[in-house]
């Protein structure tokens, strides 16, 4: 793989930061002998590799996946206007717990250390905690992303899992705006109550906010409210500009370049005032590009639900 120095540095540095910040458990000593051992990079190795020239052929590569996404179900608590998934339009039989357990053990055997749950919302799957227990038993770190308002029972049970990290997806804490974005009455109030319960239990918390034209005006106030309620246990807050969806179900206001300039200012202010919390904002490229460049609007693309590379049923998605 040939990359420019800057591209290679960004990719490798991001990977290192991810690995250094994760709670990946040690591999077991009972790994199959046929499993290849991938190289372990340090930041000094990266700098040395990249000192050889502007364009450099990287001599090593990861020989196995380091993580994967487990799409656990079809259902969501919210019906977000910007949703990029076609899963709500799908039905089918989900994997049995016994089969999931087999796959988790296979993943552990080849050295995979992390899973991210997606879907659908994990907490809309009735036996989700049984799935989580399969990963805990193998010592695989899990990131559980949810928009589900969690009660005392769910949070008390979540506390039992050593390798699970909770990520709440919160786009606004104003009921009127949340009703527009999530199509749910009283959603903001329910999420504020959830944040208070999480804070009372000092559960380490990651938050992701999806930014659109609907909530950009209250971005700063939303971050301030989150920091006020749960700042002492907040690890990371990331703002992700909403991209154009292949499967839009609603009409909503997309971001403009002017919106994004305001958002950057709001995020930078909060990041400066809270240096102990990682507060970031993502690249708006997919949000600001014109609608005619969407895959669904290209010539010959008539049915957004026709099979293509971007459509998956609940499954495992491997990432290298």
MINU-942124 format. One record per residue (C-alpha): x, y, z. Coordinates in steps of 0.02 Angstrom, whole numbers, plus 50000, padded with zeros to 5 digits. Layout:
REM residues N
XYZ ...
END
This chain:
REM residues 320
500005000050000 500815016249944 500355031850041 501045049050063 501995052050224 500565062550295 499235049450254 500235035150328 500655045050484 498825049550513 498215031650492 499535023750602 499465037150737 497575035650748 497725016850766 499025018550903 497975031150999 496485019350988 497485004451049 498305014151191 496615020151254 495725003351248 495564990151383 496074975551272 496354960151376 497914949351352 497794935151227 497584917851301 499034905651294 497924892951207 497904901651038 497984889950887 499774888850825 499224893250649 498664910750696 499914923450624 500674935450748 500484953250683 501844966050719 501664977650867 501984995950825 502595009650938 502575028050897 504465027850874 504285013750746 503035024350650 504175039450650 505655028850592 504645020750452 504035037550391 505765045550390 506245036350231 505425048150108 503875056950049 503155040949974 503605024950066 503045007050048 502525001450223 503454985150255 502194977650377 500314975850385 499054969350508 498784951050465 497134948950555 495664959650610 495864969350771 494014973250796 492304970850720 490544977850722 489154966450785 487464971950718 486314964550847 484564968450786 483374978350676 482424989150801 482835006550867 482075016751008 482185032750904 481755036050722 483125048550682 482865059850532 484675057850475 484765038850495 485895030750365 485305012850396 484025002550303 483814990350448 482104996950505 481434991450335 482074973750361 481474958550454 482224941550486 482834929350616 484234935250729 485714924450776 485424912450920 486414915751080 487304898951062 487894903350887 488444920750943 489454912451081 490344901350952 490784916550845 491414926350996 492564912051045 493204910950866 493564929650871 494514927751034 495514913250964 496214923750822 496664938150937 495234950550912 495134962051062 493664973751032 491874973750969 490704988450936 488844985250947 487734992550814 486074988550734 484704993650778 484944998250959 485724985051071 484514988651213 483034985151097 483624966951089 482784957651234 484274946151267 485644958951240 486414956351411 486604937851371 487564942851214 488634954751316 489034940551438 489764930351295 491014944251259 491394946751444 491774928251465 493094929651328 493794946151393 493374955651233 493154974351258 491474980751196 490814998051151 488944998851177 488195013551082 486385017551119 485005030451107 483935020951230 483445029951392 484195018351522 483375015251689 484045009751858 483924991251816 484894992251652 486275003151725 486494992651881 486684977251773 487864986151653 489014990151799 489354971651819 490314970651655 492174974051669 492554975651483 491014985451425 491055004151386 489455014351370 489205027151233 487615037551235 487075045851073 486355062751122 486015075950988 485065088651093 484285090651264 482815101351210 481175091851193 480575101951043 482175098950944 482265080750998 480495077950937 481025084550765 482635074250760 482115058050845 480225058050816 479945055151002 478925065451126 479815068351292 481465061151228 482585074951297 481845073551471 482115054751469 483935056751415 484275069851550 483625057451679 484775044051603 486285055551615 485905058851798 485785040251835 487435037151745 488265051351839 487625045052007 488465028351971 490075036451905 490005025551749 491375030951627 490415038451482 490715041951299 489495053051205 489245055251019 488205069650948 487595069250769 487595086950701 486315092950575 485485109250529 484135105150656 485245105450811 486745116050762 485965131350843 485925123051015 487575113551002 488525124051129 487085123851254 486895104951235 488745101851270 488675113451420 487155104251489 487995087351467 489575093651553 488535100651696 487615084251726 488945071151688 490585080451665 491495071551807 491335054351725 491365059951542 492855052651447 492505058451270 491235069051178 491285068250988 490225078350868 489895069450703 489155079350558 487665070150484 488065062950313 486835060750172 485945044150186 485675030750055 484035027050141 483225043550195 481535041750279 481285059950328 481655077450266 482765088250376 483905103250360 485685098650310 487215107850371 487915122650277 489715128650278 489155143050389 488345130850512 489935120950523 491005136350556 489885140450706 489975122350765 491885122150759 491925138050865 490715130550993 491695114251006 493405122651017 492795133851159 492205118851261 493765108651222 494875122851283 493895124751444 493865105951478 495605099351435 495325083351536 493925077851418 494235073551236 493005084751142 493125083650952 492145087150794 492205076750635 492505080750452 490975088450368 491455082550192 490025070150175 488765082850243 489235097550134 489395088649967 487945091749845 486475079649844 486775074549663 488375065849716 487435053649828 487515035649773 485615034549769 485555049149646 486845042549523 486265036849349 485515019549354 485195020049540 483305018849554 482925007749703 483795012649867 483354995549940 484104985549797 485554974349852 487234982949847 488834983549946 488164995150080 486694984350133 486894971650273 485734961550381 486164959950566 487854951450561 489694952750599 490694965550499 492564963050506 493754977850503 495604977650462 
END
